[in-house]
Amino acid sequence: MKAAIVYDVFPHYREGILDELSAHSEHSYVLAAGRRSLDATIKTARLPEGVEYVVCPCIELPGGAIYQGGLIRLALRRDLQAIIYLGCPSLLSTWLSAAVARCAGKQVLYWTHGWLRRDARVRGIIKRIFYRLAHTLLLYGNIAKELGMEVGFDAAQMHVIYNSLNYKEQARIRETISAEDCDDMRRALFIDADLPLVICTARLTAACRFELLFAAQRILMAEGTPFNVVLVGDGPQRKSLEMNSQDLGSHVRFYGECYDEETLGKLIMAADVAVSPGKVGLTAMHSLAFGTPVITHDNPEHQRPEVEAIVPGMTGDLFREGDAASLAAVIRKWICDGASSSKRSACIQVIEEFYNPVYQRVVIDRALRGECAQPLTTVADGMEQWRRENGSSQHRPDLEVQLHV
């Protein structure tokens, strides 16, 4: 089958899955997107060589809606049997293009977050109408599938695809980083390098709630349990966060933006735990891939689908949303007990089991073949089964090769 994948723009974190689809999928692809993101902070992806690319530029309309040119022409192409759209209702041209594609006999799929929470009535109706234009939904998580089933969507047509970064490259880098490399990184960042280290790799925005992390840090310092914090990233909240953390002195480091994966790997592996006090998304994927547990808040209504990768006690933990004392208690548990080798192994395993480009490619291949989606399960169920089968053993090696075979 020949299928088009339509995005507003392909962000840098989609390089892994695009490479995987172009190299190993049973189908062939046309990539269609704009060349520049409407959000200047998003770095665009390097596209696979030898894959047809169609420029479909986006224009932002009043009210936040987006129109993307070229999608009707794409829907009428006779050489395409399917189109996978970025399933976002604010992309107005997707509504029309998906309807035209269906009329032209093409298989229509949406690659989408789906339902993050139960929607208000009007919003819910609009979203259901939009999703009904697709034959199949490729969802980021199991919660989205559960909510879709609640509003009448067929479970067999909702495939859970999860999310991923370039895990193949991350795994390669991870194997090259030694304990000495991590010690050197700590010493380069902090004067008191022997203290536990907390990290977060994310844009510095209000939604990340880093002021809660600093509040928790003050609580633990007052109790005699100090630790260091390094924030990797930049954003509109940097200046206010720097002012907020002045009293914490040398125990807080603003590293700034970093896109070098080898440096990021050393930073993440040097940390005892990653903390994202607000919503958590690809930050979880990044940290877990390098074996570092993740802490975030417990309110699924205000979370992203990637929170499902955090299995309390195994791959991280949850604290009460907005509660600095609760966050301090959870951080204390992880920095005092330490991330054991078995827990670090579990972090890696959840990525190898679910959150990687190979898994996504396999699901996309199945969906394009018209197969029914796998029965609803959860990441926690999968990890509990892994723990029963493996105990404290190391992560299962070379899942990538197994899936390719």
C-alpha positions as CSV (number, residue, x, y, z in Angstrom):
1,M,0.0,0.0,0.0
2,K,1.1,3.6,-0.7
3,A,0.1,6.0,2.0
4,A,0.6,9.7,2.8
5,I,1.5,11.0,6.2
6,V,0.2,14.5,6.7
7,Y,1.5,16.8,9.5
8,D,1.5,20.6,9.9
9,V,5.3,20.3,10.1
10,F,7.4,17.3,11.1
11,P,9.0,18.1,14.4
12,H,12.6,16.9,15.2
13,Y,11.3,14.2,17.7
14,R,9.5,12.4,14.8
15,E,12.8,11.6,13.1
16,G,13.0,8.1,14.7
17,I,9.5,6.9,13.5
18,L,9.9,8.5,10.0
19,D,13.3,6.6,9.6
20,E,11.7,3.4,10.8
21,L,8.7,3.6,8.5
22,S,10.9,4.5,5.5
23,A,13.4,1.6,6.2
24,H,11.3,-1.2,7.5
25,S,7.5,-0.8,6.8
26,E,5.8,-3.1,4.4
27,H,4.1,0.0,3.0
28,S,5.6,3.0,1.1
29,Y,5.0,6.6,2.1
30,V,4.6,10.1,0.9
31,L,5.4,12.8,3.5
32,A,3.3,16.0,3.4
33,A,3.8,19.0,5.6
34,G,4.9,22.6,5.8
35,R,8.6,23.5,5.8
36,R,8.4,25.8,8.8
37,S,6.6,25.5,12.1
38,L,4.2,28.2,13.1
39,D,5.9,27.8,16.5
40,A,9.5,29.1,16.1
41,T,10.6,27.1,19.2
42,I,9.9,23.7,17.5
43,K,12.9,22.4,15.6
44,T,11.9,20.6,12.3
45,A,12.9,17.1,11.5
46,R,15.6,15.8,9.2
47,L,13.5,13.8,6.7
48,P,14.5,10.3,5.4
49,E,16.3,10.2,2.1
50,G,14.5,8.8,-0.9
51,V,11.0,9.5,0.4
52,E,8.7,11.8,-1.6
53,Y,8.0,15.0,0.2
54,V,5.0,17.3,-0.7
55,V,5.1,20.8,0.6
56,C,1.7,21.7,2.2
57,P,2.2,25.1,3.9
58,C,0.2,26.2,6.9
59,I,-1.5,29.5,7.5
60,E,-2.7,30.5,11.0
61,L,-6.2,32.0,11.0
62,P,-7.9,34.2,13.5
63,G,-8.9,32.3,16.6
64,G,-6.1,29.8,16.4
65,A,-7.4,27.7,13.6
66,I,-4.9,26.6,10.8
67,Y,-5.5,26.1,7.1
68,Q,-3.0,23.9,5.3
69,G,-2.8,24.2,1.5
70,G,-2.4,21.3,-0.9
71,L,-4.5,18.7,1.0
72,I,-7.4,18.4,-1.4
73,R,-5.0,17.7,-4.2
74,L,-3.3,15.1,-2.0
75,A,-6.7,13.5,-1.3
76,L,-7.4,13.1,-5.0
77,R,-4.1,11.4,-5.9
78,R,-4.8,8.1,-7.6
79,D,-1.5,6.5,-6.5
80,L,-2.4,6.8,-2.8
81,Q,-4.5,4.1,-1.1
82,A,-4.5,5.7,2.4
83,I,-3.8,9.0,4.2
84,I,-2.6,9.3,7.8
85,Y,-3.5,12.8,9.0
86,L,-2.4,14.5,12.1
87,G,-5.8,14.3,13.9
88,C,-6.2,17.8,15.2
89,P,-9.6,19.5,14.8
90,S,-8.1,23.0,14.6
91,L,-6.5,22.0,11.2
92,L,-9.5,23.1,9.2
93,S,-8.3,21.8,5.8
94,T,-8.0,18.3,7.3
95,W,-11.8,18.1,7.7
96,L,-12.4,18.7,4.0
97,S,-9.4,16.7,2.8
98,A,-10.4,13.7,4.9
99,A,-14.0,13.8,3.6
100,V,-12.7,14.0,0.0
101,A,-10.3,11.1,0.6
102,R,-13.1,8.9,1.9
103,C,-15.2,9.8,-1.1
104,A,-12.3,8.8,-3.3
105,G,-12.2,5.4,-1.7
106,K,-9.1,6.0,0.4
107,Q,-8.5,4.6,3.9
108,V,-8.4,7.6,6.3
109,L,-6.4,7.4,9.6
110,Y,-5.9,10.0,12.3
111,W,-2.7,10.0,14.3
112,T,-3.9,11.8,17.4
113,H,-3.8,12.3,21.1
114,G,-7.5,11.5,21.0
115,W,-9.3,12.2,24.3
116,L,-7.2,13.5,27.1
117,R,-10.3,14.0,29.4
118,R,-14.1,13.9,29.2
119,D,-15.0,16.9,27.0
120,A,-17.6,19.5,27.6
121,R,-20.8,18.9,25.5
122,V,-20.1,21.2,22.5
123,R,-16.4,20.5,22.3
124,G,-17.2,16.8,22.6
125,I,-19.7,16.8,19.8
126,I,-17.2,18.7,17.5
127,K,-14.5,16.2,18.3
128,R,-16.7,13.2,17.7
129,I,-17.8,14.5,14.3
130,F,-14.2,15.1,13.3
131,Y,-13.0,11.7,14.5
132,R,-15.9,10.0,12.6
133,L,-14.3,11.2,9.3
134,A,-11.5,8.6,9.9
135,H,-11.8,4.9,9.5
136,T,-9.1,4.3,12.1
137,L,-7.6,6.2,15.0
138,L,-4.0,5.9,16.1
139,L,-4.0,7.0,19.7
140,Y,-1.2,8.0,22.1
141,G,-2.5,6.1,25.1
142,N,-4.9,3.6,26.6
143,I,-6.8,6.3,28.5
144,A,-7.7,7.9,25.2
145,K,-9.0,4.6,23.9
146,E,-11.1,4.1,27.1
147,L,-12.7,7.5,26.7
148,G,-13.3,6.9,23.0
149,M,-15.1,3.7,23.8
150,E,-17.3,5.6,26.3
151,V,-18.6,7.9,23.6
152,G,-19.3,5.1,21.2
153,F,-16.2,4.5,19.1
154,D,-15.4,1.0,18.1
155,A,-12.5,-0.4,20.1
156,A,-11.3,-2.5,17.1
157,Q,-10.7,0.7,15.1
158,M,-8.7,2.5,17.8
159,H,-5.0,1.4,17.8
160,V,-2.9,2.5,20.7
161,I,0.4,3.7,19.1
162,Y,2.0,5.5,22.2
163,N,4.8,8.0,21.5
164,S,8.5,7.8,20.8
165,L,11.7,9.6,20.3
166,N,14.7,8.3,18.3
167,Y,15.2,5.3,20.7
168,K,17.7,3.5,18.5
169,E,20.1,6.4,18.7
170,Q,19.4,6.9,22.5
171,A,20.1,3.2,23.2
172,R,23.4,3.4,21.3
173,I,24.5,6.5,23.2
174,R,23.3,5.0,26.5
175,E,25.7,2.0,26.1
176,T,28.7,4.4,25.7
177,I,28.1,6.4,28.9
178,S,30.0,5.2,31.9
179,A,29.6,5.9,35.6
180,E,32.7,8.1,35.4
181,D,31.1,10.1,32.6
182,C,28.1,10.8,35.0
183,D,30.4,11.7,37.8
184,D,32.3,14.1,35.6
185,M,29.0,15.7,34.5
186,R,27.9,16.2,38.1
187,R,31.2,17.9,39.0
188,A,30.9,20.1,35.9
189,L,27.5,21.3,37.0
190,F,27.7,21.7,40.8
191,I,30.1,22.6,43.5
192,D,28.7,20.0,45.8
193,A,28.5,17.3,43.2
194,D,27.9,14.4,45.8
195,L,24.4,15.6,46.5
196,P,21.5,13.8,44.8
197,L,20.6,15.3,41.4
198,V,17.1,16.1,40.0
199,I,16.7,16.9,36.3
200,C,14.0,18.0,33.9
201,T,14.4,18.5,30.2
202,A,11.6,20.7,29.0
203,R,10.7,24.2,27.7
204,L,10.5,26.5,30.7
205,T,6.8,27.4,30.5
206,A,4.2,28.1,33.2
207,A,2.5,24.8,32.5
208,C,5.6,23.0,33.8
209,R,5.1,24.4,37.3
210,F,8.8,24.4,38.2
211,E,8.1,26.8,41.1
212,L,6.7,23.7,42.8
213,L,10.0,21.9,42.4
214,F,11.8,24.8,44.0
215,A,9.3,24.8,46.9
216,A,9.9,21.1,47.4
217,Q,13.6,21.7,47.3
218,R,13.3,24.3,50.1
219,I,11.2,21.9,52.2
220,L,13.8,19.1,52.0
221,M,16.7,21.5,52.5
222,A,15.1,22.7,55.7
223,E,14.7,19.0,56.8
224,G,18.4,18.4,56.1
225,T,17.9,16.5,52.8
226,P,19.5,18.9,50.2
227,F,19.7,18.0,46.5
228,N,20.7,19.8,43.3
229,V,18.4,20.7,40.4
230,V,19.4,21.1,36.7
231,L,16.8,22.4,34.3
232,V,17.7,21.7,30.6
233,G,15.8,23.9,28.3
234,D,14.8,27.5,27.7
235,G,11.5,29.4,27.5
236,P,9.4,32.3,28.5
237,Q,9.5,31.5,32.2
238,R,13.3,31.4,32.6
239,K,13.8,34.9,34.1
240,S,11.0,34.5,36.6
241,L,12.3,31.0,37.6
242,E,15.8,32.4,38.0
243,M,14.5,35.0,40.4
244,N,12.3,32.4,42.2
245,S,15.3,30.2,42.8
246,Q,17.9,32.9,43.9
247,D,17.7,31.8,47.5
248,L,18.6,28.2,46.5
249,G,22.0,29.5,45.2
250,S,24.4,27.0,43.8
251,H,21.9,24.1,44.2
252,V,20.0,25.1,41.0
253,R,21.5,25.2,37.5
254,F,19.8,26.5,34.4
255,Y,21.6,24.6,31.6
256,G,19.8,26.2,28.7
257,E,18.7,24.6,25.4
258,C,20.5,21.4,24.3
259,Y,19.8,19.3,21.3
260,D,23.0,17.2,21.4
261,E,21.8,13.8,22.3
262,E,25.1,12.6,23.7
263,T,25.2,15.5,26.1
264,L,21.6,15.0,27.0
265,G,22.2,11.4,27.7
266,K,25.0,12.2,30.2
267,L,22.9,14.8,31.9
268,I,19.9,12.5,32.3
269,M,22.0,9.5,33.4
270,A,23.8,11.6,35.9
271,A,20.5,12.4,37.6
272,D,18.9,10.3,40.3
273,V,15.4,11.2,39.2
274,A,13.6,13.4,36.7
275,V,10.8,15.7,38.0
276,S,8.1,17.4,35.9
277,P,5.8,19.1,38.4
278,G,3.2,20.1,35.7
279,K,2.2,18.0,32.8
280,V,4.7,15.5,31.5
281,G,5.1,14.5,27.8
282,L,8.2,13.6,25.8
283,T,10.2,14.5,28.9
284,A,9.2,11.1,30.3
285,M,10.2,9.3,27.1
286,H,13.6,11.0,27.2
287,S,14.3,10.3,30.8
288,L,13.1,6.7,30.8
289,A,15.1,5.8,27.7
290,F,18.3,6.6,29.7
291,G,17.1,4.7,32.7
292,T,16.1,7.7,34.9
293,P,12.8,7.4,36.8
294,V,10.2,10.2,36.4
295,I,8.0,12.0,39.0
296,T,5.0,14.0,38.0
297,H,1.5,14.9,39.4
298,D,-1.4,12.5,39.7
299,N,-4.3,14.3,38.0
300,P,-5.0,12.5,34.7
301,E,-7.4,15.4,33.7
302,H,-4.3,17.7,33.5
303,Q,-1.8,15.3,32.1
304,R,-0.5,14.1,28.7
305,P,-0.8,10.5,27.4
306,E,2.9,9.8,28.2
307,V,2.1,9.8,31.9
308,E,0.9,6.2,31.4
309,A,4.6,5.2,31.1
310,I,5.1,6.1,34.8
311,V,4.3,3.0,36.8
312,P,4.5,4.0,40.5
313,G,7.3,2.3,42.3
314,M,8.8,1.0,39.1
315,T,9.5,3.7,36.6
316,G,8.8,6.7,38.8
317,D,6.1,8.1,41.0
318,L,3.1,10.5,41.3
319,F,2.5,13.3,43.8
320,R,-0.7,15.2,44.6
321,E,-1.2,17.9,41.9
322,G,-0.1,21.3,43.1
323,D,1.1,20.1,46.5
324,A,4.8,21.0,47.1
325,A,4.8,19.0,50.4
326,S,3.6,15.9,48.5
327,L,6.2,16.4,45.8
328,A,8.9,16.8,48.5
329,A,7.9,13.5,50.1
330,V,8.0,11.7,46.8
331,I,11.4,13.2,45.9
332,R,12.7,12.2,49.3
333,K,11.8,8.6,48.8
334,W,13.6,8.4,45.5
335,I,16.7,10.3,46.3
336,C,17.1,8.6,49.7
337,D,16.4,5.1,48.5
338,G,18.2,5.7,45.2
339,A,17.2,4.4,41.8
340,S,18.4,0.8,42.0
341,S,19.7,-1.0,38.9
342,S,16.4,-3.0,38.7
343,K,14.4,0.3,38.7
344,R,16.6,1.8,36.1
345,S,16.2,-1.4,34.1
346,A,12.4,-1.1,34.4
347,C,12.6,2.5,33.0
348,I,14.5,1.2,30.0
349,Q,12.1,-1.7,29.6
350,V,9.0,0.4,29.4
351,I,10.5,2.2,26.4
352,E,11.6,-1.0,24.7
353,E,8.2,-2.6,25.3
354,F,5.9,0.3,24.2
355,Y,7.4,3.7,23.5
356,N,9.7,3.2,20.5
357,P,9.5,3.7,16.7
358,V,9.6,-0.1,16.1
359,Y,6.4,-0.6,18.1
360,Q,4.8,2.3,16.4
361,R,5.7,1.1,12.9
362,V,4.3,-2.4,13.7
363,V,1.0,-0.8,14.8
364,I,0.8,1.4,11.7
365,D,1.5,-1.6,9.5
366,R,-1.3,-3.5,11.1
367,A,-3.7,-0.6,10.9
368,L,-3.0,0.0,7.2
369,R,-3.6,-3.8,6.6
370,G,-7.1,-3.2,8.1
371,E,-6.5,-5.5,11.1
372,C,-8.5,-5.0,14.3
373,A,-6.7,-3.2,17.2
374,Q,-5.3,-5.2,20.0
375,P,-7.5,-5.6,23.1
376,L,-7.3,-2.8,25.6
377,T,-4.6,-3.2,28.2
378,T,-2.4,-0.8,30.1
379,V,1.4,-0.1,30.4
380,A,1.2,-0.9,34.1
381,D,-0.2,-4.4,33.2
382,G,2.6,-5.0,30.8
383,M,5.2,-3.9,33.2
384,E,3.8,-5.9,36.0
385,Q,4.0,-9.0,33.8
386,W,7.6,-8.1,32.9
387,R,8.4,-7.9,36.6
388,R,6.9,-11.3,37.3
389,E,8.8,-12.9,34.5
390,N,12.1,-11.1,35.0
391,G,12.2,-10.1,38.6
392,S,15.2,-7.7,39.0
393,S,17.0,-8.9,35.9
394,Q,18.3,-6.5,33.3
395,H,16.0,-5.2,30.5
396,R,15.2,-7.5,27.7
397,P,17.9,-7.0,25.0
398,D,17.4,-6.2,21.4
399,L,13.6,-6.0,21.3
400,E,14.1,-4.0,18.1
401,V,15.6,-7.0,16.3
402,Q,12.8,-9.3,17.6
403,L,10.1,-7.0,16.3
404,H,11.8,-6.7,12.9
405,V,12.0,-10.4,12.6
